[in-house]
Amino acid sequence: MALMITDECINCDVCEPECPNQAIYLGVEIYEIDPSRCTECVGHFEEPQCVQVCPVACIPIHPEHVESRETLWQKYQRLTAQARDDAPAAGG
């Protein structure tokens, strides 16, 4: 289940730096979440960090992107493997 940010967002900037998958970005009017990168923090934390820090509680589960915990885990593994492959080689 990817999360989404609703139009109640006040652009307070606290959610974006908390996302370990870099799924949150500033959209045209409010922050948005890329569902292909959102794992609800599975693999990183017990609870979604953006939800924890949001002062207006505007980050529910995205109804169009419902995923099982296993699917979120697989997405986490894919994203971390991709990050390793994209990282510059040590010492060079």
VOBA-1610 file (N, C-alpha, C; in pm, whole numbers, padded with zeros to 5 digits, always signed):
BEGIN
Met+00083-00117+00000Met+00000+00000+00000Met+00088+00123+00000Ala+00085+00190-00104Ala+00154+00318-00105Ala+00068+00420-00032Leu+00132+00519+00018Leu+00061+00627+00086Leu+00039+00740-00013Met-00046+00833+00025Met-00069+00951-00057Met-00082+01073+00033Ile-00058+01189-00020Ile-00073+01313+00055Ile-00195+01384+00000Thr-00287+01418+00089Thr-00411+01482+00047Thr-00395+01633+00037Asp-00499+01698-00013Asp-00492+01843-00031Asp-00500+01922+00100Glu-00506+01851+00212Glu-00494+01918+00342Glu-00348+01953+00375Cys-00256+01908+00291Cys-00113+01934+00311Cys-00089+02084+00321Ile-00008+02124+00420Ile+00024+02265+00440Ile+00167+02299+00394Asn+00231+02205+00323Asn+00367+02226+00272Asn+00465+02265+00382Cys+00459+02194+00492Cys+00545+02228+00606Cys+00687+02174+00590Asp+00710+02090+00490Asp+00843+02038+00457Asp+00899+01934+00554Val+00820+01881+00645Val+00878+01785+00740Val+00877+01641+00688Cys+00789+01607+00596Cys+00779+01468+00551Cys+00890+01428+00453Glu+00924+01515+00362Glu+01019+01481+00255Glu+01151+01426+00308Pro+01218+01494+00402Pro+01347+01442+00448Pro+01336+01314+00531Glu+01217+01281+00578Glu+01198+01160+00659Glu+01185+01034+00575Cys+01157+01048+00446Cys+01132+00931+00360Cys+01262+00861+00323Pro+01281+00736+00368Pro+01405+00665+00337Pro+01415+00620+00191Asn+01303+00624+00118Asn+01302+00580-00021Asn+01299+00695-00120Gln+01306+00817-00070Gln+01299+00935-00156Gln+01175+00933-00245Ala+01062+00890-00185Ala+00936+00882-00260Ala+00858+01012-00253Ile+00892+01100-00161Ile+00816+01224-00142Ile+00887+01339-00214Tyr+00809+01415-00287Tyr+00864+01529-00361Tyr+00761+01641-00364Leu+00807+01762-00387Leu+00717+01876-00396Leu+00653+01878-00534Gly+00521+01865-00535Gly+00446+01870-00660Gly+00414+02013-00698Val+00317+02029-00784Val+00279+02162-00832Val+00226+02248-00718Glu+00140+02189-00633Glu+00082+02266-00523Glu+00118+02214-00384Ile+00128+02084-00372Ile+00157+02021-00242Ile+00259+01910-00262Tyr+00305+01854-00151Tyr+00394+01739-00160Tyr+00317+01620-00214Glu+00387+01533-00284Glu+00327+01413-00342Glu+00416+01294-00310Ile+00359+01174-00324Ile+00432+01050-00299Ile+00430+00966-00426Asp+00548+00923-00469Asp+00561+00835-00585Asp+00527+00693-00538Pro+00414+00636-00581Pro+00376+00503-00533Pro+00473+00393-00571Ser+00552+00414-00675Ser+00650+00311-00714Ser+00770+00308-00620Arg+00787+00411-00536Arg+00899+00417-00442Arg+00853+00403-00296Cys+00722+00417-00270Cys+00672+00413-00133Cys+00656+00268-00086Thr+00722+00235+00025Thr+00708+00103+00085Thr+00643+00113+00223Glu+00587+00229+00255Glu+00533+00256+00389Glu+00641+00232+00494Cys+00764+00251+00456Cys+00883+00234+00540Cys+00912+00089+00577Val+00843-00007+00513Val+00875-00149+00534Val+01021-00168+00495Gly+01095-00236+00581Gly+01237-00258+00559Gly+01324-00154+00628His+01265-00042+00663His+01339+00066+00729His+01291+00089+00873Phe+01160+00103+00890Phe+01101+00136+01019Phe+00972+00057+01040Glu+00925+00054+01163Glu+00800-00016+01195Glu+00677+00059+01144Glu+00687+00192+01137Glu+00574+00273+01093Glu+00622+00375+00991Pro+00533+00418+00900Pro+00571+00519+00803Pro+00615+00648+00873Gln+00735+00691+00842Gln+00791+00809+00909Gln+00719+00937+00870Cys+00672+00947+00747Cys+00601+01068+00705Cys+00472+01085+00785Val+00404+00975+00811Val+00280+00980+00890Val+00312+01024+01032Gln+00424+00975+01085Gln+00463+01010+01221Gln+00490+01159+01240Val+00547+01223+01140Val+00585+01364+01156Val+00483+01463+01102Cys+00386+01418+01027Cys+00289+01509+00965Cys+00202+01577+01071Pro+00205+01711+01077Pro+00128+01782+01179Pro-00021+01792+01149Val-00063+01763+01027Val-00205+01777+00993Val-00271+01644+00955Ala-00202+01534+00971Ala-00256+01400+00945Ala-00320+01391+00806Cys-00242+01425+00704Cys-00295+01423+00567Cys-00230+01316+00480Ile-00183+01206+00542Ile-00113+01102+00465Ile-00180+00965+00490Pro-00289+00937+00418Pro-00356+00807+00430Pro-00300+00707+00329Ile-00349+00585+00335Ile-00317+00482+00237Ile-00382+00521+00105His-00309+00506-00002His-00360+00538-00135His-00453+00425-00180Pro-00582+00453-00201Pro-00677+00346-00234Pro-00651+00278-00368Glu-00577+00343-00456Glu-00547+00284-00587Glu-00417+00205-00588His-00347+00203-00475His-00218+00133-00468His-00211+00047-00342Val-00307-00041-00326Val-00310-00130-00210Val-00214-00246-00236Glu-00120-00266-00144Glu-00020-00372-00157Glu-00006-00445-00024Ser+00027-00572-00033Ser+00049-00652+00089Ser+00185-00616+00148Arg+00205-00655+00272Arg+00335-00632+00336Arg+00446-00704+00259Glu+00416-00822+00207Glu+00515-00897+00128Glu+00552-00820+00000Thr+00454-00761-00066Thr+00481-00682-00186Thr+00566-00560-00151Leu+00533-00496-00038Leu+00612-00381+00006Leu+00756-00422+00036Trp+00773-00540+00097Trp+00907-00591+00126Trp+00985-00614-00003Gln+00919-00672-00103Gln+00984-00695-00231Gln+01023-00564-00298Lys+00937-00463-00287Lys+00967-00332-00342Lys+01088-00272-00269Tyr+01091-00285-00135Tyr+01206-00238-00056Tyr+01335-00304-00106Gln+01332-00436-00126Gln+01451-00508-00172Gln+01495-00460-00311Arg+01401-00436-00398Arg+01433-00386-00533Arg+01495-00247-00526Leu+01436-00160-00445Leu+01487-00023-00433Leu+01626-00019-00371Thr+01651-00102-00269Thr+01783-00101-00206Thr+01888-00162-00299Ala+01851-00263-00376Ala+01945-00321-00472Ala+01976-00219-00581Gln+01877-00146-00625Gln+01895-00043-00727Gln+01986+00068-00674Ala+01968+00107-00549Ala+02052+00211-00488Ala+02197+00166-00480Arg+02218+00039-00447Arg+02355-00016-00443Arg+02418-00013-00581Asp+02340-00051-00682Asp+02392-00053-00820Asp+02422+00087-00871Asp+02345+00186-00824Asp+02364+00323-00870Asp+02474+00397-00792Ala+02516+00342-00678Ala+02617+00409-00595Ala+02753+00402-00665Pro+02832+00508-00653Pro+02966+00507-00715Pro+03054+00401-00645Ala+03141+00341-00721Ala+03231+00239-00667Ala+03326+00304-00566Ala+03355+00232-00459Ala+03447+00283-00356Ala+03589+00290-00412Gly+03654+00400-00381Gly+03793+00417-00420Gly+03814+00455-00566Gly+03704+00488-00635Gly+03733+00521-00771Gly+03635+00607-00830
//
